Amino acid sequence: MPNTKSAKKRLLQNVERRARNRSLRSDLRTQCRKVREAIKAADVERAETEFRLATKKLDRAGARNIIHRNAAARLKSRMSAKIKALKQA
């Protein structure tokens, strides 16, 4: 447990940030899952709509260091490639 006043404040800030980050990361994963499900169902229109939302959330998460920027770019690239393949099929 923290002993000093500043350490107590830091603990509270860390708890708040952790809760916020977990919520955002969970929301991000849910959105990515929706894209994958739309791709699996071969629903191009829904996949593109969900992909736009996922892209926005991935960019925001990367900018805020919730996930690494390169990880966000990698996920976007993979989803985009799957949607493109689905369109061509």
MOTA-V839620 format. One record per helix or strand of 3 or more residues. SS is the DSSP state (helix for helix, strand for strand). FROM is the first residue (numbers start at 0). TO is the last residue. Records with the same first field share a line. If there is no record, write none. Layout:
SS=FROM-TO, FROM-TO
This chain:
helix=4-39, 43-62, 68-87
